């Protein structure tokens, strides 16, 4: 507020008019991404929300049923069976079809993580459309001592490793006993999961490791 004249400056935070929300579905349908993208948009007051997710052959070319179900529960009725870089391009430029049902008006902003091609598309189209961030491959780092539950740690490591073979899953600990116990837990848990090969590739690649340190400090 200035002197004398009583002038003032105010800041108004207003929602964008329309957003395109990308939900991964190629390697694994990340239904949680629907919640993490739609709820903030709703809370911000965005009036137009569209979701794009890759088509699934086993479900007739539609996005995964769990993704569609969450869209329904959250009141999103504009959903496109489009994945990868082309989904980002569709949101950025819009698509005009033969009728309204086949059209996708351009959006003001795109949010939601994707694979390396989705990230590259976001980088190329930044400025044409707003983006949330350039998210890299999934990653998790766990710092744990001997009191930690090895089964819980194994589950946490797998939770990111299942997303992508490039995912990084790292455990840092000062306990040899815990490190060995986590490895014992991982073997049967990985074998029993749906995406076992992808998880094994991620956990055995150079970006993932169990790191031993002298002490937690």
C-alpha positions in Angstrom: 0.0 0.0 0.0 1.5 3.3 -1.0 1.5 6.5 1.0 -0.8 9.5 0.5 -2.8 8.3 -2.4 -3.8 5.0 -0.6 -3.0 2.9 -3.6 -2.8 -0.9 -3.3 -1.6 -3.9 -5.2 -3.5 -7.2 -4.8 -2.8 -10.7 -6.1 -5.7 -12.8 -7.3 -5.2 -16.6 -7.8 -7.7 -17.9 -10.4 -8.0 -21.4 -11.9 -7.2 -22.1 -15.5 -10.3 -22.6 -17.7 -9.5 -26.1 -19.0 -7.0 -28.8 -18.1 -6.0 -32.1 -19.7 -5.1 -34.8 -17.2 -2.9 -37.6 -18.4 -3.2 -41.0 -16.7 -0.6 -43.7 -17.4 -1.8 -47.1 -18.6 0.8 -48.6 -20.8 2.8 -50.6 -18.3 0.3 -50.4 -15.4 -3.0 -48.5 -15.1 -2.2 -45.9 -12.4 -5.7 -45.2 -11.2 -4.4 -43.2 -8.3 -3.2 -40.6 -10.8 -6.9 -39.9 -11.6 -7.5 -38.9 -7.9 -4.2 -37.0 -7.7 -5.0 -34.9 -10.8 -8.8 -34.5 -10.7 -9.2 -33.6 -7.0 -6.7 -30.6 -7.1 -8.3 -29.4 -10.3 -11.8 -29.6 -8.7 -10.6 -27.9 -5.6 -9.0 -25.1 -7.6 -12.2 -24.5 -9.4 -11.3 -25.6 -12.9 -14.5 -25.7 -14.9 -13.5 -28.0 -17.7 -11.6 -31.3 -17.1 -10.6 -33.9 -19.7 -8.7 -37.2 -19.0 -6.6 -39.2 -21.5 -5.4 -42.7 -20.9 -4.0 -45.3 -23.2 -6.5 -47.8 -24.8 -6.4 -51.3 -23.5 -6.8 -54.2 -26.0 -8.4 -56.5 -23.4 -11.1 -53.9 -22.7 -12.2 -53.2 -26.2 -9.8 -50.3 -26.8 -11.1 -48.3 -23.8 -9.0 -47.1 -20.9 -8.7 -49.5 -18.0 -12.0 -50.0 -16.1 -10.6 -48.8 -12.8 -9.6 -45.5 -14.5 -13.0 -45.1 -16.0 -14.7 -45.9 -12.7 -12.7 -43.3 -10.8 -13.5 -40.7 -13.5 -17.2 -41.5 -13.1 -17.0 -41.2 -9.3 -15.2 -37.9 -9.6 -17.7 -36.5 -12.1 -15.3 -36.5 -15.2 -17.3 -37.4 -18.3 -14.8 -36.4 -20.9 -12.3 -39.3 -21.2 -10.2 -40.1 -24.3 -8.6 -43.4 -25.1 -5.3 -41.8 -26.2 -1.9 -42.5 -24.7 1.7 -41.4 -25.1 3.1 -38.3 -26.8 0.0 -38.1 -29.0 -2.2 -37.5 -26.0 -0.2 -34.5 -25.0 -0.3 -33.1 -28.6 -4.1 -33.6 -28.6 -4.5 -31.6 -25.4 -2.0 -28.9 -26.6 -3.5 -28.3 -30.1 -7.0 -29.7 -29.8 -8.6 -32.1 -32.3 -11.6 -31.3 -34.4 -13.6 -34.4 -35.3 -16.7 -34.9 -37.5 -18.9 -34.1 -34.5 -18.6 -32.9 -30.9 -18.1 -36.4 -29.6 -15.1 -36.9 -31.7 -13.5 -33.5 -30.9 -11.2 -32.5 -28.1 -10.9 -28.7 -27.6 -7.4 -27.6 -26.6 -6.6 -27.1 -23.0 -4.8 -24.4 -21.0 -2.6 -26.9 -19.0 -1.6 -30.5 -19.0 -0.8 -32.4 -15.8 0.0 -36.0 -14.9 3.1 -38.2 -15.2 4.0 -40.4 -18.1 6.8 -42.3 -19.7 9.8 -40.8 -21.3 7.9 -40.0 -24.5 5.2 -38.2 -22.6 7.8 -36.1 -20.8 9.6 -35.3 -24.1 6.2 -34.2 -25.5 5.6 -31.9 -22.5 9.0 -30.3 -23.0 8.4 -29.7 -26.7 5.0 -28.2 -26.1 5.8 -26.1 -23.1 4.7 -22.6 -24.0 2.0 -23.9 -26.4 0.4 -25.3 -23.3 1.1 -25.1 -19.6 2.5 -28.1 -17.9 3.0 -29.2 -14.3 6.6 -30.5 -14.5 9.0 -32.8 -16.4 8.7 -35.8 -14.2 11.5 -38.4 -14.7 11.1 -42.2 -14.2 9.6 -43.2 -10.9 12.0 -43.3 -8.0 12.0 -44.1 -4.3 14.7 -43.8 -1.6 14.1 -45.4 1.8 16.3 -44.6 4.8 15.8 -47.4 7.4 17.5 -48.8 10.5 17.2 -52.3 12.1 13.8 -51.5 13.6 12.1 -51.3 10.2 9.7 -53.9 8.9 11.5 -55.6 5.9 8.2 -56.7 4.3 7.0 -53.1 4.3 10.3 -51.9 2.8 10.1 -54.6 0.1 6.6 -53.5 -0.8 7.6 -49.9 -1.0 10.5 -50.7 -3.3 8.2 -52.7 -5.5 5.6 -49.9 -5.6 7.9 -47.8 -7.8 9.8 -50.6 -9.6 6.5 -51.9 -11.1 5.9 -48.6 -13.0 8.9 -48.7 -15.3 12.0 -50.7 -16.0 13.9 -47.4 -15.6 12.5 -46.8 -12.1 15.0 -46.3 -9.3 14.4 -48.1 -6.0 17.1 -47.5 -3.3 17.3 -48.6 0.3 19.9 -47.0 2.5 20.6 -48.7 5.8 23.2 -49.3 8.5 21.8 -52.8 9.2 23.2 -55.8 7.4 20.5 -57.9 9.0 17.7 -55.6 7.6 19.3 -55.6 4.1 19.4 -59.4 4.0 15.8 -59.6 5.3 14.6 -57.2 2.7 16.2 -59.3 0.0 14.6 -62.5 1.4 11.2 -60.8 1.4 11.5 -59.4 -2.1 12.1 -62.8 -3.8 8.6 -64.3 -3.2 6.8 -61.0 -3.3 8.2 -60.2 -6.8 7.5 -63.6 -8.1 3.9 -63.4 -7.0 3.1 -60.0 -8.5 1.6 -59.4 -11.9 4.6 -57.4 -13.2 7.4 -59.5 -11.9 9.7 -59.3 -14.9 9.5 -55.5 -15.0 10.1 -55.2 -11.3 13.1 -57.6 -11.5 14.6 -55.5 -14.3 14.2 -52.3 -12.3 15.5 -53.7 -9.1 18.6 -55.3 -10.7 19.5 -52.3 -12.9 22.2 -49.8 -12.1 19.8 -47.2 -10.8 18.6 -49.4 -8.0 20.5 -50.7 -5.0 20.7 -51.5 -1.3 23.3 -49.0 0.0 25.1 -49.8 3.3 26.3 -46.9 5.4 28.3 -46.8 8.7 25.4 -45.1 10.6 22.1 -43.4 9.8 23.4 -40.0 10.6 
